[in-house]
Amino acid sequence: MDLMEEVYLLTKKFPKAEQYGVTSQVRRAATGILANIAEGFSRSTSGDKAYKYTIACGECAEVHSLLLASIRLGYLTKEDADHAIQIALEVGRLLSGLVQKYSSQS
């Protein structure tokens, strides 16, 4: 939730011309993390959980890379993006742990 909220706050600063580009992509990825975690939590088998957490992990990497790209493109300063990047890295680590746990139980 924190990452999604931070991404939405940051992307309000993006140029209007990017509304359907990077803005939309990073918001969808951040929302996808949240949705896949919720779906994974609700699954009954370890394999299904691992699958959903793996997708969320990939979307987390996508958010991270798009935040870095946004800095390179001048849409954000490194200082503005740092908090969201740190959250993305932590979420990625946690998701990797979940993937490992539920993959080994399959």
Phi, psi and omega in degrees: 000318181298318181295315179300314180299316180296319179297317179296320178296315181294319185287348173296338180274350184289155177297147179302329180296341180265006183306323182256008180251247184299320180304308181296318183296313183290327176292318179296320180294317180296319178292324178297324177302308182301314182295319181288327174297314179298316179296317179299318180299324184277350180285150184265334181259152180298320180298318178295319178299311181301319180299310181294321178292328176294317177298315179299321179297318177296320178291328176295318176297324177296314177301313180303311182294324179290327174294318177296319178297322180295327175293312181300324180279352178085013178281333179225153169272159178302320180297320179294322185274343187307314182298313180295321179296318179296320177296316181299318179296318179293316178299319178300317178297315180296318179294322177300320176296319178294318179299314180299313181300309186280338175289324182285345180269352183290000000 
